[in-house]
């Protein structure tokens, strides 16, 4: 089976995540899994994310950013070429 990279959906910044599990327990699309060894949430199914941003607003440590897919940015009138390189709408860790 070939792995497909999804460059949108929730991204967890583990520098801030304390492992409370709120995102894991409350995601309406069940996007998150749980790493038993590290006792931390992981993004297990990013392609299932509906971009509701519930996890982002629920996180008490502000450790989650939800990256919006290009087609939705265009639907909302956000011009990708106008975003700065520091924008949270662009994935810069690649």
N, C-alpha and C positions, 0 to 999 in steps of 0.2 A: 504494500500500500504506500502510495506517495504522499508525503506531508505537504500541505499547502500552507504557505505563509499568509497570515491574515494581518494586514497592517492597519487595522482599525479595531475599535472596541476598547475594553478596559485594559489599562496598563498599571501595574502595581509598582510603586517605588518602595522597595524593601528597606531603604534607609529610614523611612518614616513609619512603615507598617509595624504595628505591635502585636499582630496576630489575634485581634479580638474576634474575628470571624463574622462580623456583621454583614459583610458583602457576601460571604459564602452562605449564610443562613437566609438572607433576604432577597437575593437576586431573583426577579420574577422569571427569568429565562434559564436559570440554573447554569450560568456561564462558568462559575467558579468551582474548583475542586479543592480538596484539603490535603496538604502534605503532612501526613502523620508524623514523619520523622522531624521535620522542622517546626511543626505546629503553626503553619502559615497557610493562608489561602494562595491558590495558584489560578491563573486564567487557563482553564481546561478546554473551553469551547468558545473561542473568540468569535467564530463565524455565526454563533447562535445569538450574539448580542443584538438587541433591538435598539441600542443607542438611547435608552430611556434615561441614563445617567443617574439612576437611583443609587447605585453603589458609590458614585462620586460624591453625591450630596450626603449620603449616610455615613461615610467614613469619618470617624472622629479625629483621625490623624491627618486628614487630607492627603492620603497616600495613593489615591487612585485618580488617574486622568482617563477620560473616555475620549479616544480619538475618533473623529467623525469621518466616515468614508467620503471619498471625492464626490460621488453622485448626490449624496445628501448635502454636502457643502454647496454644490451648484444649485440644488433645489431651494436652499435657503438664501441664495444670492451672495454667497461668500466666494469671492474670487481668489483661488489658490495662489495666483501670482502676486497678490497684494499682501499675503501673509508674511510676517517677518520670519526669519530662521529660528527665532526663539518661541514662536507660537506653539501652544499646546495642541493645535490642530494638525501639526506636521510631525511625523515621527522622525526624529533626528539621530536615533541610536544605531543606525545602520551604516 
